[in-house]
Amino acid sequence: MKYLLDSNVIIALVMNANRGVVERAAECDAGDMVTSAIAYAEVAYGAVRGKPPAHEQLQAFVEEVPVLNFDYKAALAYATLPFRRASYDRLIAAHALSHDLIVVTDNVAHFADVPGLQVENWMAL
């Protein structure tokens, strides 16, 4: 595992909506990409309410990209982060830190103040 995909990257990848994301993901070896149960929940929430991607597309995605459970180790990492109310991004950042993963997102600014977190924006490629 190297990369933890944020919700906006999942959507771009599943919908084939951003060439940079699709090309960069294609360069990854099997097992390099995962997502967080938190990011998956964000995308699934939209899918249930009729937003893309469709539930079937999301299911096909998770057959290729594993979803990491938010565990005790991630919860401890979350407890050390600067607080920001109602921010799923903090949970995602903690999850990445707890597994030493690079967050891949288009919302780089949302993660900028998280100490020690590595972030890449494949949508800017």
C-alpha positions in Angstrom: 0.0 0.0 0.0 1.2 3.4 -0.9 -1.7 5.7 -1.7 -5.0 6.4 0.1 -7.6 7.8 -2.3 -9.9 10.6 -1.2 -13.5 10.7 -2.2 -13.0 13.2 -5.1 -10.3 11.0 -6.6 -12.5 7.9 -6.3 -15.3 9.7 -8.2 -12.9 10.9 -10.9 -11.4 7.5 -11.3 -14.7 5.5 -11.4 -16.3 8.0 -13.7 -13.2 8.3 -15.9 -13.5 12.0 -15.4 -9.9 13.1 -15.2 -7.2 11.9 -17.5 -4.4 12.7 -15.0 -6.1 10.5 -12.3 -6.8 7.6 -14.7 -3.2 7.7 -16.1 -1.5 8.0 -12.7 -3.7 5.1 -11.3 -2.7 3.0 -14.3 0.9 3.4 -13.4 0.4 1.9 -9.9 1.2 -1.7 -9.2 -1.5 -4.0 -7.8 -2.0 -3.2 -4.1 -0.6 0.3 -4.3 -4.0 2.0 -3.9 -6.5 1.7 -1.1 -9.2 4.0 0.2 -10.5 4.7 3.7 -13.8 3.5 5.0 -14.4 7.2 5.7 -13.8 8.2 2.0 -15.8 5.3 0.8 -18.7 6.3 3.1 -18.7 9.8 1.6 -19.0 8.4 -2.0 -21.5 5.7 -1.0 -23.7 8.4 0.7 -23.9 10.3 -2.5 -24.5 7.2 -4.6 -27.5 6.2 -2.5 -28.9 9.6 -3.1 -28.5 9.4 -6.9 -25.2 11.1 -7.3 -22.5 9.5 -9.5 -21.0 7.0 -9.4 -23.8 4.5 -9.4 -23.8 1.9 -6.7 -22.8 -0.8 -9.2 -19.8 1.3 -10.4 -18.7 1.8 -6.8 -18.9 -1.9 -6.1 -16.7 -2.7 -9.1 -14.2 -0.1 -7.8 -13.9 -1.7 -4.4 -13.2 -5.1 -6.1 -10.0 -3.5 -7.4 -9.2 -1.0 -4.6 -9.5 -2.3 -1.1 -11.3 -0.3 1.6 -9.4 0.0 4.9 -11.4 -0.2 8.1 -10.9 2.7 10.4 -9.3 1.0 13.3 -7.8 1.7 16.8 -4.5 2.8 15.3 -6.3 5.3 13.1 -8.4 6.6 16.1 -5.2 7.2 18.1 -3.7 9.1 15.2 -6.9 11.2 14.9 -6.6 12.2 18.6 -3.2 13.9 17.9 -4.3 16.0 15.0 -5.2 19.7 15.2 -9.0 19.8 15.6 -11.3 21.0 12.9 -15.1 20.6 13.5 -17.1 18.4 11.2 -14.2 17.4 9.0 -14.1 13.9 7.5 -10.7 15.0 6.1 -9.2 14.8 9.6 -10.4 11.2 9.9 -9.0 10.4 6.4 -5.7 12.1 7.3 -5.4 10.1 10.5 -6.1 6.9 8.6 -3.4 7.7 6.1 -0.9 8.6 8.9 -1.6 5.4 10.8 -0.7 3.3 7.8 2.0 5.5 6.5 0.1 6.3 3.2 0.1 9.2 0.9 -3.4 10.9 0.6 -4.4 11.5 -3.1 -6.9 14.3 -3.3 -7.9 17.4 -5.2 -8.5 19.2 -1.9 -4.9 19.6 -0.9 -5.7 22.7 1.2 -7.9 20.6 3.5 -4.9 18.6 4.5 -2.2 21.3 4.5 -2.1 21.8 8.3 -1.8 18.1 9.2 1.8 17.5 10.5 3.7 14.7 8.7 1.0 13.9 6.2 2.1 13.4 2.6 -0.4 14.6 -0.1 -0.5 14.3 -3.8 -2.9 15.9 -6.3 -3.3 13.6 -9.3 -6.1 15.8 -10.7 -3.6 18.5 -11.3 -1.4 16.4 -13.6 
